[in-house]
Amino acid sequence: MSTREVGSKHEQAALEYLIQQGLTLVSRNYRLRDGEIDLIMHDQEYLVFIEVKFRRNSHFAAILEQIEQQQLTRIRRSARVFMHQHGIVEHLTACRFDVLAITGEPFQVEWLKDAF
């Protein structure tokens, strides 16, 4: 299975988990030239930008430690562009940035709300 296929499989698992938690999908794999947001969802009044991370072994390193500052900057910039493109006023919209970590087989899920 290719890296992209593995990523898609775990993004789908993340999506299903979040839907079970009551979130609704807005967009999936929103891509720009220099950034991507895995999932964009509504959680009640929040517009949530979600980074999905998968690691086979949770002992490798804490997943949050694996997200570099450059990636956080790209995600934030992509979120601003998404809101602009969809007529969402950034200063009037409750937003948050979450990380959904999936580790191991079978999956263990850790949802870090407002992670960055």
For each residue, the residues with C-beta under 8 A, 3 or more apart:
1: 5 6 9
2: 5 6
3: 6 7
4: 7 8
5: 1 2 8 9
6: 1 2 3 9 10 54
7: 3 4 10 11 52 54
8: 4 5 11 12
9: 1 5 6 12 13
10: 6 7 13 14 52 54 102 107
11: 7 8 14 15 28 29 38 39 52
12: 8 9 15 16
13: 9 10 16 17 102 107 109
14: 10 11 17 18 38 39 50 52 100 102 109
15: 11 12 18 19 25 28 39
16: 12 13 19 20
17: 13 14 20 21 100 109 111
18: 14 15 21 23 39 41 50 100 111
19: 15 16 22 23 24 25
20: 16 17
21: 17 18 111
22: 19 43 44
23: 18 19 41 42 43 48
24: 19 41 42
25: 15 19 28 39 40 41
26: 40 41 42 47
27: 30 37 39 40 82
28: 11 15 25 38 39 40
29: 11 36 37 38
30: 27 36 37 40 78 82
31: 35 36
32: 35 36 77 78 81
33:
34: 74 77
35: 31 32 74 75 77 78 81
36: 29 30 31 32 74 75 78
37: 27 29 30 40 49 50 51 75 78 79 82
38: 11 14 28 29 50 51 52
39: 11 14 15 18 25 27 28 48 49 50 52 100
40: 25 26 27 28 30 37 47 48 49 50 79 82
41: 18 23 24 25 26 47 48 50
42: 23 24 26 46 47 48
43: 22 23 46 48 96
44: 22
45: 94
46: 42 43 94 95 96
47: 26 40 41 42 83 88 93 94 95 96
48: 23 39 40 41 42 43 95 96 97 98
49: 37 39 40 75 78 79 82 95 96 97 98
50: 14 18 37 38 39 40 41 97 98 99 100
51: 37 38 67 71 75 97 98 99 100 115
52: 7 10 11 14 38 39 99 100 102
53: 63 66 67 99 100 101 102
54: 6 7 10 101 102 103
55: 58 60 63 66 101 102 103
56: 60 103 104 105
57: 60 103 104
58: 55 63 103 104 108
59:
60: 55 56 57
61: 65 66
62: 65 66
63: 53 55 58 66 67 99 101 103 110
64: 67 99 101 112 115
65: 61 62
66: 53 55 61 62 63
67: 51 53 63 64 71 72 99 116
68: 71 72
69: 72 73
70: 73 74
71: 51 67 68 74 75
72: 67 68 69 75 76 97 116
73: 69 70 76 77
74: 34 35 36 70 71 77 78
75: 35 36 37 49 51 71 72 78 79 97
76: 72 73 79 80 97
77: 32 34 35 73 74 80 81
78: 30 32 35 36 37 49 74 75 81 82
79: 37 40 49 75 76 82 83 95 97
80: 76 77 83 84 90
81: 32 35 77 78 84 85
82: 27 30 37 40 49 78 79 85 86 88
83: 47 79 80 86 88 89 90 93 95
84: 80 81 87 88 90
85: 81 82
86: 82 83
87: 84
88: 47 82 83 84 93
89: 83 92 93
90: 80 83 84 93 95
91:
92: 89
93: 47 83 88 89 90
94: 45 46 47
95: 46 47 48 49 79 83 90
96: 43 46 47 48 49 113 114
97: 48 49 50 51 72 75 76 79 114 115 116
98: 48 49 50 51 111 112 113 114 115
99: 50 51 52 53 63 64 67 111 112 115 116
100: 14 17 18 39 50 51 52 53 109 110 111 112
101: 53 54 55 63 64 109 110 111 112
102: 10 13 14 52 53 54 55 107 108 109
103: 54 55 56 57 58 63 107 108 110
104: 56 57 58 107 108
105: 56
106:
107: 10 13 102 103 104
108: 58 102 103 104
109: 13 14 17 100 101 102
110: 63 100 101 103
111: 17 18 21 98 99 100 101
112: 64 98 99 100 101 115
113: 96 98
114: 96 97 98
115: 51 64 97 98 99 112
116: 67 72 97 99
